[in-house]
């Protein structure tokens, strides 16, 4: 009967002592640390169970919280409110500054499905700033293996869980760009092979299953004595990596399947567009102006059109008579108007030439002042006070921008109501080049004034060298 009732998931947890130990640089110590944990979906796993977390520091009254919100689509944020979190651990611990202290979560383990992301928040209400050790961000992911990824988190400097006031009474209580320091132990519940779940297994595993069924179909093979249900049960009891499928092979297989799915979706949309265009009714042909004129000549004109045509003809005759009178008047007074126009043109030319001479003199004066000011500015001298003040203002703005950038990069401008994180998974590695390019372009825009001055100094040196040669 077991062959007919095959399980779909393992009834045991794989305790291979999967211990996640992060780097430890002891950059900071404060009241709490919050970080996202992602369960990967590359390998056929049913869910991951986090059984314990270990931290170090002065510790004290510790609590561990887990987020309730589901991260779907492009939504990568957690709300900083206790009602969106679940407390899974609470206990007071003695100081342990040099060794990790284990927080046992076996009574309330953290379970995650493939592709799911949950945030873990560890906090201490101990007075002071030495409760929990954590680090600055130094890499894209704090930890990464075949099953889980620990992402960059944020630190908390308030003695109250989810508190909005730091221990010194003012400012932002959260610090972004921080990394968890400690150890996490977890187990995995793997999927078991069934015909419906066969595509989630690796290529080698599928080839193994196909070979068994081919052997079972040959009368000369001993496997032909076994029914299909027994072959199903044998494969069902095999783990996903027993056919030498590695996590890297599973990741490459997932990328190929994603590309095929995207191509199939594009073909489906194209087919739907073609079908809609074919089903759309044909638009009536628009008659051309020539066809409309032919239609008007073939039909009898209405009485109103005849009256309008007579009125138009009368107006045309009247306009022709007025044009002839104007032409005769113009011929009579053409000589006098030509002489007057010639005299006015000579006076206008003379006045414009005088104005140009005065404008050229003014431009020469202004140009000399500008050149002296520019040369003095480039060489460090001159009396161009306005230019110096502008440079001072630009330097102040650059310093302000640098301060803001430093605060953003160092995490001091963290949002106290929402924890936004970045999922630096394998699928987003291609975005690193674009992010680097955008950051470089932003830096060039901020340093544009200084680069422009350096280029001008280089041009002055080149001109001086050419003249001396």
Secondary structure as GFF3:
##gff-version 3
##sequence-region A 1 469
A	DSSP	beta_strand	14	21	.	.	.	ID=ss1
A	DSSP	beta_strand	28	30	.	.	.	ID=ss2
A	DSSP	beta_strand	32	39	.	.	.	ID=ss3
A	DSSP	beta_strand	45	57	.	.	.	ID=ss4
A	DSSP	beta_strand	60	67	.	.	.	ID=ss5
A	DSSP	beta_strand	77	79	.	.	.	ID=ss6
A	DSSP	three_ten_helix	82	84	.	.	.	ID=ss7
A	DSSP	beta_strand	85	93	.	.	.	ID=ss8
A	DSSP	beta_strand	96	104	.	.	.	ID=ss9
A	DSSP	beta_strand	110	113	.	.	.	ID=ss10
A	DSSP	beta_strand	117	124	.	.	.	ID=ss11
A	DSSP	beta_strand	132	136	.	.	.	ID=ss12
A	DSSP	beta_strand	143	144	.	.	.	ID=ss13
A	DSSP	beta_strand	148	150	.	.	.	ID=ss14
A	DSSP	beta_strand	153	156	.	.	.	ID=ss15
A	DSSP	beta_strand	174	180	.	.	.	ID=ss16
A	DSSP	beta_strand	183	190	.	.	.	ID=ss17
A	DSSP	three_ten_helix	195	200	.	.	.	ID=ss18
A	DSSP	alpha_helix	203	216	.	.	.	ID=ss19
A	DSSP	three_ten_helix	222	225	.	.	.	ID=ss20
A	DSSP	alpha_helix	228	236	.	.	.	ID=ss21
A	DSSP	alpha_helix	247	279	.	.	.	ID=ss22
A	DSSP	alpha_helix	289	298	.	.	.	ID=ss23
A	DSSP	alpha_helix	303	332	.	.	.	ID=ss24
A	DSSP	alpha_helix	334	379	.	.	.	ID=ss25
A	DSSP	alpha_helix	385	410	.	.	.	ID=ss26
A	DSSP	beta_strand	418	420	.	.	.	ID=ss27
A	DSSP	three_ten_helix	426	428	.	.	.	ID=ss28
A	DSSP	alpha_helix	431	446	.	.	.	ID=ss29
A	DSSP	alpha_helix	448	468	.	.	.	ID=ss30
###
